[in-house]
């Protein structure tokens, strides 16, 4: 006779999902599976190998960890000294041995997660600089910034991950966040083909919806296009009625 488990031992509600933890776990599986040739092969980003992408993700996690650590000491901090130094550091780390780069990448994901978990709730009210002199950003933006880096650059590795793999809430939030990146002077109405959602790039413009160019695509394809990247091989990407899809600067 089978003994049924006591239902009181189960939680009343499922544990909340952690989108960043799940995205990071998927990314780690991809990086762990990379062979020696994979590291030096081109990524989907012009001029960057896959090692460059992993190096960037590593340094990004370390930079955000540093920002949180400094905030915990009530000290000002910037993610990077300058854009030029950031680029040079990426090139240097990308040239390291694959074992060194992989180990540092894995360590960076752990130290970042620990920094977030240990950051006091009241400590999220401050600001930080991406580089000195730029407009400060709220510390509360850090988790969303890291999630965006992980999800987008996972696809940039060109090892099978696609925007279609993104969770719907992330893809939707990405469209809402990046709609402002669409070129000005040409009102666009973005229409999701897989949900009842639309976004206007110039909602305050004195035009009617009929006067705007309609861009149609899945939420994930719209989000990918708004990052300034071309459609992945074998996919069509967003379309417009006139066939003239605006080009967006790469994020």
C-alpha positions in Angstrom: 0.0 0.0 0.0 1.4 3.4 -1.0 1.5 6.0 1.7 0.4 9.4 0.5 2.6 12.4 1.5 1.2 14.8 4.0 0.0 17.8 2.0 1.0 20.1 4.9 4.7 19.5 4.0 4.2 21.3 0.7 4.3 25.1 0.4 0.9 26.7 -0.1 2.3 28.6 -3.1 5.2 27.8 -5.5 8.4 29.6 -4.9 8.7 32.8 -6.9 10.8 32.5 -10.1 14.0 34.5 -10.4 14.3 35.5 -14.0 17.9 36.4 -13.7 18.9 33.2 -12.0 17.1 31.2 -14.7 18.7 33.3 -17.5 22.1 33.0 -16.0 21.8 29.2 -15.6 20.9 28.9 -19.3 23.9 31.1 -20.2 26.2 29.0 -18.0 25.1 25.8 -19.7 26.0 27.3 -23.1 29.4 28.6 -22.0 30.3 25.3 -20.3 29.5 23.5 -23.5 31.8 25.7 -25.6 34.8 23.9 -27.1 38.2 25.5 -27.8 37.2 26.4 -31.4 33.9 27.9 -30.2 35.7 30.6 -28.1 37.7 32.0 -30.9 34.9 31.8 -33.5 33.0 35.0 -34.5 30.0 36.0 -32.4 26.9 37.7 -33.9 28.4 41.0 -33.0 30.7 42.6 -35.6 34.3 42.5 -34.6 33.8 40.4 -31.5 34.6 36.7 -31.0 32.6 34.6 -28.6 35.4 35.1 -26.1 34.8 38.9 -26.4 31.1 38.4 -25.5 31.9 36.2 -22.5 34.6 38.7 -21.4 32.1 41.5 -21.6 29.5 39.6 -19.6 32.2 38.9 -17.0 33.4 42.4 -16.7 29.8 43.7 -16.6 29.0 41.4 -13.6 32.2 42.5 -11.9 31.4 46.2 -12.5 27.9 45.9 -11.2 29.2 44.0 -8.1 31.6 46.8 -7.5 28.8 49.4 -7.8 26.7 47.5 -5.2 29.7 47.0 -2.9 30.5 50.7 -3.0 26.9 51.7 -2.4 26.9 49.4 0.7 29.8 51.5 2.0 28.0 54.7 1.1 30.7 55.5 -1.4 30.3 56.8 -5.0 31.3 54.4 -7.8 31.2 54.1 -11.5 30.9 50.9 -13.5 33.8 51.8 -15.8 36.6 54.4 -15.7 35.8 55.3 -19.3 34.4 53.7 -22.5 37.9 53.4 -23.9 39.1 51.6 -20.7 36.1 49.3 -20.8 36.8 48.3 -24.4 40.5 47.7 -23.7 39.7 45.5 -20.7 37.3 43.4 -22.8 40.0 42.9 -25.5 42.5 42.0 -22.9 40.3 39.4 -21.1 39.1 38.0 -24.4 42.7 37.2 -25.2 43.1 35.1 -22.0 43.2 31.4 -22.0 39.8 29.8 -22.3 40.0 28.1 -18.9 41.0 31.4 -17.2 38.1 33.2 -19.0 35.6 30.5 -18.2 36.6 30.4 -14.5 36.4 34.1 -14.2 33.1 34.3 -15.9 31.6 31.6 -13.5 33.1 33.4 -10.5 31.6 36.7 -11.6 28.1 35.3 -11.8 28.4 34.0 -8.2 29.9 37.2 -6.8 27.2 39.3 -8.5 24.4 37.1 -7.2 25.9 37.3 -3.7 26.2 41.1 -3.9 22.5 41.4 -4.9 21.3 39.0 -2.2 23.4 40.8 0.5 22.4 44.3 -0.5 20.1 46.0 2.1 16.7 47.0 0.9 17.2 50.6 1.8 20.5 50.5 -0.2 18.6 50.4 -3.5 17.6 54.0 -3.3 20.8 55.5 -4.4 22.4 56.1 -7.8 25.5 55.2 -9.7 27.4 56.2 -12.8 28.0 54.0 -15.8 31.1 56.1 -16.5 32.0 59.4 -14.8 30.2 62.4 -16.2 27.1 60.6 -17.6 23.7 61.0 -16.1 23.5 58.9 -12.9 21.3 55.8 -12.9 19.2 54.5 -10.1 20.7 51.5 -8.2 17.3 49.9 -8.4 17.9 49.5 -12.2 20.9 47.2 -11.6 19.0 43.8 -11.7 17.1 44.7 -14.8 20.3 45.9 -16.5 22.1 42.6 -15.7 19.1 40.6 -17.0 19.2 42.5 -20.2 22.9 41.9 -20.7 22.6 38.2 -20.0 19.6 37.5 -22.3 20.7 39.6 -25.2 24.3 38.5 -25.2 23.4 34.9 -24.8 21.8 35.2 -28.2 24.9 37.1 -29.5 27.0 34.0 -28.8 25.4 32.4 -31.9 25.2 29.0 -30.3 21.5 28.2 -30.5 19.9 30.7 -28.1 17.3 32.9 -29.9 15.0 35.7 -28.9 12.2 33.2 -29.1 13.7 31.6 -26.0 13.2 34.7 -23.9 10.4 34.6 -21.3 7.4 36.6 -22.5 7.6 39.2 -19.6 11.3 39.9 -20.4 10.6 40.4 -24.1 7.6 42.6 -23.5 9.5 44.8 -21.0 12.4 45.0 -23.5 10.1 46.4 -26.2 8.6 48.9 -23.8 12.1 50.0 -22.7 13.7 50.2 -26.1 10.8 51.7 -28.1 12.4 55.1 -27.5 15.4 54.0 -29.6 13.4 54.0 -32.8 14.5 56.8 -35.1 12.6 60.1 -34.7 10.7 61.9 -37.4 8.8 58.9 -38.5 6.1 57.7 -36.1 6.0 54.0 -35.8 3.3 51.7 -34.4 4.7 48.4 -33.3 2.1 45.6 -33.4 2.7 42.3 -31.8 1.6 39.3 -33.9 1.5 36.9 -30.9 -0.3 39.1 -28.4 -2.9 41.9 -28.3 -0.2 44.6 -27.7 0.9 47.7 -29.6 3.4 50.4 -28.9 3.8 53.9 -30.5 7.3 55.3 -30.8 6.0 58.8 -30.7 2.8 58.7 -28.6 2.7 62.4 -28.2 3.1 63.3 -31.8 0.2 65.1 -33.4 -0.6 62.2 -35.8 -3.3 59.6 -36.0 -2.4 55.8 -35.8 -3.3 55.6 -39.5 -0.4 58.1 -40.3 2.2 56.0 -38.5 4.2 53.2 -40.2 3.1 49.8 -38.8 5.9 47.4 -37.8 4.6 43.9 -37.2 6.3 41.0 -35.6 6.4 38.7 -32.6 7.2 40.4 -29.3 10.6 38.7 -29.3 11.4 39.7 -32.9 10.3 43.3 -32.2 12.6 43.4 -29.1 15.5 42.0 -31.1 15.0 44.5 -33.8 15.0 47.3 -31.3 18.4 46.3 -30.1 19.7 47.2 -33.5 20.5 43.7 -34.6 19.5 42.1 -37.9 17.2 39.1 -38.0 18.8 35.8 -37.2 19.6 33.4 -40.0 16.5 31.6 -41.1 14.1 34.1 -39.6 12.3 37.0 -41.2 12.1 39.4 -38.3 9.6 42.3 -38.2 8.0 43.6 -41.3 6.3 46.8 -42.5 3.6 47.3 -45.1 5.9 49.3 -47.4 8.9 47.0 -46.9 11.0 49.8 -45.5 11.9 48.7 -42.0 13.8 51.5 -40.2 17.3 50.7 -39.2 18.2 51.1 -35.5 21.6 51.7 -34.1 23.1 48.6 -32.4 22.7 48.6 -28.6 
